[in-house]
Amino acid sequence: MSATAQGVIYEVSVDLESAIADEYHAWLRQHIAEMLALPGFLSAQVFDVLEPVAAGRVTYCVHYRLRDATALADYLRDHAARMRNEGAARFGDRFRASRRVLRESN
């Protein structure tokens, strides 16, 4: 099965200042709901990252399950800039995000 026809996981890890953790987590729940309303997004799961841990920091990892790589490409082309800018506008430089794309190994 090709990567395009197979579901993918879009992983977003967010490292943030502990001082904004509660506010960020509340915002994240709303953000995830908006993401799940986009075409091709099937589900999302949020994880608290336990290791590695940096003093004064909190890290969350979100796994978004998408229908296929085409749905992810559509998101990246049509929606990603806007969705990312919302977090940046609200929290500025008090967080950092990194992203990976995963596919289940055969």
N, C-alpha and C positions, 0 to 999 in steps of 0.2 A: 504494500500500500504506500503511495507517495505521501510526502509530508503535507502536501496541499490537501489531500483527502482525509488526513488523519487529524484528530483533535490535538491541540497544543495547549500548553500551560504558559501563560505570560506571568512571570514572577517579578514582583516589584518589592525590593527591600528598602526600608526607610529607616535611617538612623537620625535620631532627633534628641534635642536637649530634654532632659528629664523634666524640666520646669514646664514644658508645654505638652507633656505626654497625655494628660487627661483631655485637654482641648483638642489636640490632634486626633486622638482616638475617636472622639465624638464626631469630628469632621470626617474622619476616614469612613465611618459607617455610612454617612450620607453620600460620600464620594463613590463608595462601592455600589450603592443603590443606583446611582447615575450610570456607572459603568455597566451594570447588569441590564440596564434599559437599552443599551446599544446593540445593534444587530450582531449576532454571532457570539455574544457572551452568554455562557450557559450557567456558570456558578462562580463563587469566590469563597476562599477560605483564608482566614487571618491567623497568623501564628505570632506568638511572642518569641523572639529570638533569645535563647538562654545563654548561648555561647557563640562567639566571643562576646563578652560584655565589657564596655568601657565605662569608667567612672563618670557619673553625671549624664549618661546617655541611655536611651531606650531604643530598641530596634524592633520593628514589626516587619513581617514578610507576608505578602499577600499573593496567593496563587489564584489567578483568574483562569478558568477553563473556557477555551473557545472552541467553537465548532471545527475550525480548520485554520490553516496558515493564511488562507485568503481572507478570512474574517479579521485576523490580526493585521494583515497588510492594509485592509480597508480602515481599521481603527487608526493605525499609525499615520496613514495619509490624511484622513478626514477629521479626526477627533483628538489625537494625542496632544497636540500643542495646546489646545484650549483646556483640556483636562489637567495637564501638568501646570499650566499657568495659574489655575485656580489655587492650587496649593502654595505655589511660590508667592502669589499676591497676598495670601493670608498669613503665611509663616516665614516669609523671607528666607534669610540664610540660616535659620535655626534648625534646618533639617537638610539631609542629603538623601537622594534616591538613586538606586541602581536597578538595572533591569536585566533579565535574562529570558530567553525563550527555551522551553523544554518540550520534548516529545517523548512519550513512553517508548522505551527500547523494546525491540522485538526479540 
